[in-house]
Amino acid sequence: MDDQVIKRTGVIGLGAMGLQMARHMAGKGFEVAGYDVDADAVRRAAGHGVTACRSAAEVGRQAEVVIVMVATDAQVEEVIERSGLLDSLGRGCVICIASSCSPETCRRLAKIATARGVGVLDCPVVLGQEAANNGAVTAYVGGDEQSFRRARPALAAFSRQVLHLGDVGSGQLAKTVNNMLLWAAMAANFEALTLAKQLGADIPRLVEALNHGSGANWSLSRWGKSTGKWADKDMDVALELAQHAKVPAPLGALVDPADEADQPGQDESAIVLIGMRRRRGMS
């Protein structure tokens, strides 16, 4: 199997991101089997050339590379450990955990799968839904070199960049660090533009000007194009990793999503600085 070019793929989790991954792989000539607990999601994927499956195990019987794109660590564990997926995959197949989850979860599942002759990569993606729609996400990948080589063509079908960063867990760590940098920039943007608005600035014109200055950043370049919201679990992973490493993360602890009503300008990125006590559940 090692010398063969993989063309049979699968996606488990056909929500907003998983559907786009499946759609782009099908559009690039891959055979794609798909499953989701939501039957409507499966039907939507079938409309894009994805073979509808009734279980994760059925996906495994039809695929050599399986993308797992579900919501939580617990769901990732359910898919890989208890859905029958591992039993249905042959030796040399690769599971790609595209969900954002704990690096330790990925490492533990990789040990289980490796003992069965199945490779595991963690490959979370960044740049958001618009990039996913356009097949232009960046995939941060962790795992062994052989599994990476086998899975890379499938990952490249929905990614602009596929970057191998080291052992299993490296991809999740890279996304967490990326998120921390993004959140810090978003918080700075919000604080600075709130001040500017309060002082009477024309926010759209100011943002356009700032994007030509030394304070420009990716989040600022998309001001007004995204909600600025993210899953609480992404922030929880960042803070848990910092706590485990005994590294202070004051910016990460102070950033949290806000409602659109709190934004300094219509449809602008929603960020609010809040006290560390609130993040820690303290009054």
C-alpha positions as a printed NumPy array, in Angstrom:
array([[  0.   ,   0.   ,   0.   ],
       [  2.891,   2.405,   0.737],
       [  3.768,   2.896,  -2.942],
       [  0.195,   3.476,  -4.048],
       [ -1.343,   6.915,  -4.482],
       [ -4.342,   7.128,  -2.189],
       [ -7.584,   8.032,  -3.945],
       [-10.123,   6.584,  -1.507],
       [-10.885,   8.982,   1.336],
       [-13.56 ,   9.54 ,   3.931],
       [-14.891,  12.286,   6.177],
       [-16.606,  11.724,   9.51 ],
       [-18.362,  14.899,  10.582],
       [-20.007,  16.743,   7.691],
       [-20.769,  20.058,   9.34 ],
       [-19.715,  23.443,   8.009],
       [-16.011,  22.589,   7.816],
       [-16.203,  18.853,   7.164],
       [-18.612,  19.329,   4.28 ],
       [-16.174,  21.674,   2.553],
       [-13.287,  19.258,   3.052],
       [-15.341,  16.456,   1.525],
       [-16.55 ,  18.67 ,  -1.323],
       [-13.06 ,  19.781,  -2.302],
       [-11.649,  16.246,  -2.191],
       [-14.487,  14.989,  -4.382],
       [-13.919,  17.894,  -6.751],
       [-10.214,  17.006,  -7.016],
       [-10.974,  13.449,  -8.122],
       [-10.891,  11.575,  -4.826],
       [-13.469,   8.959,  -3.987],
       [-15.028,  10.314,  -0.785],
       [-17.218,   8.41 ,   1.667],
       [-18.973,  10.48 ,   4.323],
       [-20.865,  10.024,   7.572],
       [-22.499,  12.329,  10.089],
       [-24.975,  11.693,  12.892],
       [-27.149,  14.297,  11.173],
       [-28.831,  12.621,   8.195],
       [-29.441,  16.002,   6.544],
       [-25.7  ,  16.701,   6.595],
       [-25.079,  13.392,   4.849],
       [-27.662,  14.239,   2.188],
       [-26.062,  17.632,   1.585],
       [-22.671,  15.987,   1.157],
       [-24.134,  13.459,  -1.266],
       [-25.162,  16.39 ,  -3.422],
       [-21.465,  17.184,  -3.84 ],
       [-20.44 ,  13.711,  -4.976],
       [-19.802,  12.186,  -1.545],
       [-20.874,   8.579,  -1.01 ],
       [-23.386,   8.53 ,   1.84 ],
       [-22.569,   6.081,   4.635],
       [-24.659,   4.973,   7.593],
       [-21.82 ,   4.645,  10.082],
       [-18.202,   5.568,  10.747],
       [-17.296,   1.914,  10.251],
       [-18.813,   1.987,   6.763],
       [-16.616,   4.977,   5.931],
       [-13.584,   3.014,   7.109],
       [-14.41 ,   0.108,   4.825],
       [-14.333,   2.429,   1.809],
       [-11.385,   4.705,   2.641],
       [ -7.632,   4.675,   3.157],
       [ -7.437,   8.187,   4.604],
       [-10.23 ,   9.258,   6.951],
       [-10.685,  12.866,   8.062],
       [-12.36 ,  13.223,  11.476],
       [-13.985,  16.65 ,  11.863],
       [-16.272,  16.527,  14.891],
       [-16.856,  19.037,  17.674],
       [-15.199,  17.808,  20.874],
       [-12.455,  15.602,  22.296],
       [-15.148,  13.207,  23.518],
       [-16.582,  12.901,  20.01 ],
       [-13.123,  12.305,  18.529],
       [-12.578,   9.543,  21.097],
       [-15.98 ,   8.029,  20.331],
       [-15.275,   7.95 ,  16.591],
       [-11.814,   6.422,  16.864],
       [-12.26 ,   4.095,  19.834],
       [-15.878,   2.981,  19.844],
       [-17.524,   3.497,  16.438],
       [-15.978,   0.478,  14.721],
       [-13.77 ,   2.716,  12.561],
       [-10.5  ,   1.126,  13.658],
       [-11.863,  -2.364,  13.061],
       [-12.853,  -1.436,   9.523],
       [ -9.559,   0.166,   8.448],
       [ -6.746,  -1.874,   6.947],
       [ -3.098,  -1.698,   7.959],
       [ -1.387,   1.351,   6.532],
       [ -4.523,   3.479,   6.5  ],
       [ -4.405,   6.907,   8.121],
       [ -6.82 ,   8.734,  10.414],
       [ -6.507,  12.527,  10.28 ],
       [ -7.889,  14.353,  13.314],
       [ -8.889,  17.725,  11.883],
       [-10.96 ,  18.647,  14.933],
       [ -9.446,  21.146,  17.341],
       [ -8.7  ,  19.183,  20.49 ],
       [ -6.087,  18.496,  23.121],
       [ -2.666,  17.349,  21.88 ],
       [ -2.739,  14.69 ,  24.591],
       [ -6.008,  13.282,  23.231],
       [ -4.345,  12.902,  19.826],
       [ -1.253,  11.235,  21.297],
       [ -3.306,   8.739,  23.279],
       [ -5.46 ,   7.808,  20.297],
       [ -2.382,   7.521,  18.081],
       [ -0.937,   4.872,  20.411],
       [ -4.145,   2.862,  20.203],
       [ -4.341,   3.097,  16.431],
       [ -0.647,   2.423,  15.827],
       [ -0.98 ,  -0.857,  17.684],
       [ -3.556,  -1.801,  15.046],
       [ -1.336,  -0.77 ,  12.142],
       [ -3.245,   2.469,  11.48 ],
       [ -1.487,   5.824,  11.383],
       [ -2.839,   8.922,  13.092],
       [ -2.158,  12.548,  12.189],
       [ -3.511,  15.586,  13.958],
       [ -4.256,  18.202,  11.311],
       [ -6.337,  21.106,  12.619],
       [ -6.929,  23.908,  10.157],
       [ -6.883,  27.697,  10.461],
       [ -8.105,  30.783,   8.58 ],
       [-11.796,  30.135,   9.091],
       [-14.926,  29.252,   7.202],
       [-14.345,  31.452,   4.178],
       [-10.978,  29.794,   3.581],
       [-12.595,  26.372,   4.025],
       [-15.241,  27.268,   1.452],
       [-12.488,  28.268,  -0.968],
       [-10.226,  25.284,  -0.295],
       [ -7.619,  27.654,   1.102],
       [ -7.152,  26.726,   4.769],
       [ -3.746,  26.089,   6.304],
       [ -3.42 ,  22.613,   7.833],
       [ -0.989,  22.19 ,  10.724],
       [  0.006,  18.524,  10.819],
       [  1.597,  16.354,  13.473],
       [  2.493,  12.69 ,  13.074],
       [  4.969,  10.279,  11.556],
       [  6.523,  11.05 ,   8.185],
       [  5.138,   7.978,   6.412],
       [  1.536,   8.725,   7.403],
       [  2.036,  12.352,   6.427],
       [  3.293,  11.415,   2.953],
       [  0.319,   9.134,   2.411],
       [ -2.309,  11.598,   3.597],
       [ -0.812,  14.802,   2.209],
       [ -2.504,  14.697,  -1.249],
       [ -5.911,  14.395,   0.393],
       [ -5.197,  17.232,   2.828],
       [ -3.87 ,  19.381,  -0.017],
       [ -7.203,  19.033,  -1.826],
       [ -8.816,  21.438,   0.654],
       [ -5.744,  23.361,   1.889],
       [ -3.532,  26.091,   0.48 ],
       [ -0.729,  25.058,   2.851],
       [ -0.115,  21.637,   4.439],
       [  2.672,  22.025,   6.998],
       [  4.246,  19.069,   8.815],
       [  5.483,  20.265,  12.204],
       [  6.615,  17.138,  14.041],
       [  5.167,  14.28 ,  16.052],
       [  1.495,  13.715,  16.871],
       [  0.166,  16.674,  18.826],
       [  2.338,  19.207,  17.011],
       [ -0.523,  20.304,  14.8  ],
       [ -2.828,  20.993,  17.736],
       [ -0.058,  22.89 ,  19.528],
       [  0.549,  25.018,  16.42 ],
       [ -3.144,  25.877,  16.126],
       [ -3.314,  26.764,  19.809],
       [ -0.345,  29.122,  19.505],
       [ -1.838,  30.588,  16.322],
       [ -5.103,  31.184,  18.155],
       [ -3.356,  32.856,  21.087],
       [ -1.622,  35.276,  18.717],
       [ -4.889,  35.904,  16.875],
       [ -6.815,  36.563,  20.09 ],
       [ -4.171,  38.976,  21.337],
       [ -4.328,  40.907,  18.059],
       [ -8.123,  40.937,  18.087],
       [ -8.179,  42.216,  21.662],
       [ -5.71 ,  44.974,  20.775],
       [ -7.786,  45.899,  17.724],
       [-10.947,  46.094,  19.791],
       [ -9.384,  48.187,  22.524],
       [ -7.725,  50.63 ,  20.122],
       [-10.761,  51.023,  17.877],
       [-13.104,  51.433,  20.837],
       [-10.945,  54.353,  21.922],
       [-10.923,  55.737,  18.377],
       [-14.705,  55.474,  18.105],
       [-15.183,  57.193,  21.444],
       [-12.999,  60.047,  20.179],
       [-15.078,  60.436,  17.023],
       [-13.024,  58.57 ,  14.404],
       [-14.545,  57.262,  11.181],
       [-13.858,  53.587,  11.943],
       [-14.019,  52.14 ,   8.381],
       [-11.679,  54.839,   7.057],
       [ -9.359,  54.424,  10.033],
       [ -9.202,  50.631,   9.629],
       [ -8.337,  51.044,   5.947],
       [ -5.532,  53.423,   6.889],
       [ -4.226,  51.257,   9.728],
       [ -3.9  ,  48.299,   7.375],
       [ -1.128,  50.269,   5.643],
       [  0.717,  50.919,   8.912],
       [  3.028,  49.077,  11.283],
       [  0.067,  48.038,  13.433],
       [ -1.546,  46.044,  10.621],
       [ -2.482,  42.434,  11.387],
       [ -4.572,  39.664,   9.823],
       [ -7.529,  40.235,  12.117],
       [ -7.539,  43.949,  11.351],
       [ -7.443,  43.212,   7.624],
       [-10.69 ,  41.252,   8.066],
       [-12.423,  43.801,  10.279],
       [-16.108,  43.638,   9.394],
       [-15.793,  40.287,   7.591],
       [-15.926,  37.867,  10.518],
       [-17.765,  37.533,  13.801],
       [-14.652,  37.088,  15.892],
       [-16.287,  34.21 ,  17.717],
       [-14.715,  30.836,  18.441],
       [-15.381,  27.714,  20.453],
       [-14.74 ,  28.057,  24.179],
       [-12.91 ,  24.733,  24.006],
       [-10.145,  26.298,  21.889],
       [ -9.446,  28.803,  24.625],
       [ -9.718,  26.111,  27.29 ],
       [ -7.038,  24.038,  25.506],
       [ -4.722,  27.051,  25.393],
       [ -5.126,  27.875,  29.055],
       [ -4.831,  24.231,  30.139],
       [ -1.583,  23.834,  28.181],
       [ -0.218,  27.02 ,  29.73 ],
       [ -1.187,  25.86 ,  33.198],
       [  0.374,  22.443,  32.661],
       [  3.608,  24.049,  31.446],
       [  3.471,  26.57 ,  34.304],
       [  3.748,  29.436,  31.808],
       [  1.77 ,  32.622,  32.547],
       [ -0.766,  33.47 ,  29.826],
       [ -2.38 ,  36.728,  30.942],
       [ -3.556,  37.751,  27.457],
       [ -5.206,  34.407,  26.851],
       [ -6.963,  34.632,  30.201],
       [ -8.342,  38.085,  29.467],
       [ -9.851,  37.531,  26.021],
       [-13.357,  36.229,  25.461],
       [-16.007,  36.454,  22.747],
       [-18.491,  39.306,  22.96 ],
       [-21.88 ,  39.961,  21.417],
       [-22.101,  42.009,  18.251],
       [-23.803,  44.748,  20.27 ],
       [-20.492,  45.389,  22.046],
       [-18.536,  46.036,  18.862],
       [-17.027,  49.434,  18.016],
       [-18.652,  49.602,  14.587],
       [-21.186,  47.557,  12.647],
       [-20.291,  43.868,  12.114],
       [-16.769,  44.297,  13.419],
       [-14.775,  41.597,  15.197],
       [-16.34 ,  40.846,  18.568],
       [-13.78 ,  40.86 ,  21.346],
       [-13.984,  42.08 ,  24.891],
       [-11.388,  42.153,  27.62 ],
       [-12.728,  40.657,  30.822],
       [-11.243,  39.954,  34.211],
       [ -9.316,  36.771,  34.909],
       [-11.727,  36.055,  37.734],
       [-14.557,  35.577,  35.21 ],
       [-12.49 ,  33.186,  33.054],
       [-11.759,  31.143,  36.178],
       [-15.411,  31.041,  37.177],
       [-14.894,  33.393,  40.139],
       [-17.266,  36.171,  41.166]])
